[in-house]
C-alpha cells in the first residue's frame, strides 16, 4: 500500500539499522560485564573511594538526623552535635579566597586577550540564558501548582523588612566591583544603609501674613518660614562577607596584564600557579575529612528542622513547588542543554561531579563547594584548567540558577497569598540545599560547555606556546597548568574527558 511511494523500504532500513545498533551495544555490554574481575572492582572502589564515602555519609546523616529528632535536643546540644560539620565549612571557606584569586589569575594569564574575551562572552551568555530559563520554570511551576491558594492559616511576620531601592542596589553592585581596599574586600562588602534625618524645608512666604507676624514677634516669623521634614536617606555601610565580585574583577584584570607582559610576567605566573597547586593539594587533604563533616552537617540540620505540621499547608506546598522546579532545571534542562551543544552524554559528565554535588547538598554553600568542584572537573572530567580557572570563580559569583528560580517563585507565591506576613524561616532546609546543588551543577555544566565551544582557541594557543607548557605540566603532579597532556594520543572525541 505504501510501497509505491518508496516509504516502506526507507523506514524498514532505519528500523533494521536501529535494531542492529541495539544488538551490538547489548553484546558489548555483556562482554564488558563478563570480563570484570575482582581487581577491576577493587580498582574502581579505590578510584571512587571519596565519592562512595560521601554518598554513604549523606545516607547515614539522614538516618542519624531523623533518629535523633525524637530526643528534642536543645539549641546548644544541636550546635555541639553539628560541630564536626562546622569545622568542614570553615576549612572549605578558608580556601575559597586564595583559590578564586590564584585560579583566575593563572587561567586568564595562560590565554591571550582575544581567547579570554571569547570565553568570557560565552560564559556570560550561558549564565544569562540558564538564569532566564530558571526564572521561567519557577513562574510556570508556581502558576500551575498555585501553592498560595487558601487561607493564611497561622502564618506570621518574622524579622524586619528593609526598604531597598533598585537604583541603590544596582549602584552597590558596581561599587563592589571596584573595592577601594583589597584587604577589606576579603571580609567586607559595600552596602547602602538607610537612616532617618531631619531637613529644613523652606516655605514660600506670604507677604501679608509674614509682615504681620514680624510685627507681632520676630521669633514666630522665623518658625513660619521654615519647617523640619523627616526623610530616609542612603548612607555608606558594609556587611560582613567576602566581596567575591570585586576580587573577581581585580583578578581578571591582573591576569590580563600579566599575560600581556610575556617574559616579564613569568615570575608572577609561576607564583600564582604554585599557589593554586598548593591550595588544590590542601583540598585533597580536606576531602578525607569531608564525609565525616557532611554526615554531621546533614544530621544537625535535620535535627533542628521544623515539623511539617508546624510549617503548615501553604508553606509545605511552597517547599514542594520549589523542589519540583529545581529538579526540572537540574535533571532535564541543564543536561539537555549540555547534550544539544556538545553532543555528548550529560550523565557521564554529571557522574564525575557526584562528590561536588553531594558536598553542595551537605554544606548549602556554592562558594564552600568551589574547591571540590575544581577537583571533580579537572581530575575526573578532565576539563581544561584554563577553562575551569576562569569559568568556575565567575560562575560562583554571578551564576545563581537555583536562587533565581526560588526568588521568582517566592514573589508570585507571596502575591498568591496576598499578604506579606509569612515566616519563611520555617521552610525546611532541604529546599536551600537543592538550590545550592543546582547552582553548582549549573556552574560545572557551564565549564564543560564553554570548554567545548572554546576548543579551537585553546588548541591554537597550545600551538603558539609550543611544547614548553606540556613539558612543564609533566613535572607537576597531580595538578598541571593545562590538562592537555598526550593530546596527540587522545581520540578526537576526548576534548572533554568524561
Secondary structure, 3 states (H helix, E strand, C coil): CCCCCCHHHHHHHHHHHHHHHHHHHHHHHHHHHHCCCHHHHHHHHHHCHHHHHHHHHHHHHHHHHHHHHHHCCCHHHHHHHCHHHHHHHHHHHHHHHHHHHHHHHHHHHCCCHHHHHHHHHHHHHHHHHHHHHHHHHHHHHHHHHCCCCCCCCCCCCCCCCCCCCHHHHHHHHHHHHCCCCHHHHCCEEECCEEEEEEEEEECCCCHHHHHHHHHHCHHHHHHHHEEEEEEEEEECCEEECCCHHHHHHHHHHHHHHHHHCHHHHHHHHHHHHHHHHHHHHHHHHHHHHHHHHHHHHHHHHHHCCCCHHHHCHHHHHHHHHHHHHHHHHHHHHHHHHHHHHHCCCHHHHHHCCHHHHHHHHHHCCHHHHHHHHHHHHHHHCCCCHHHHHHHHHHHHHHCCHHHHHHHHHHHHHHHHHCCCCCCHHHCCHHHHHHHHHHHHHHHHHHHHHHHHHCHHHHHHHHHHHCCHHHHHHHCCCCCCCCCCCCHHHCCCCCCCCC
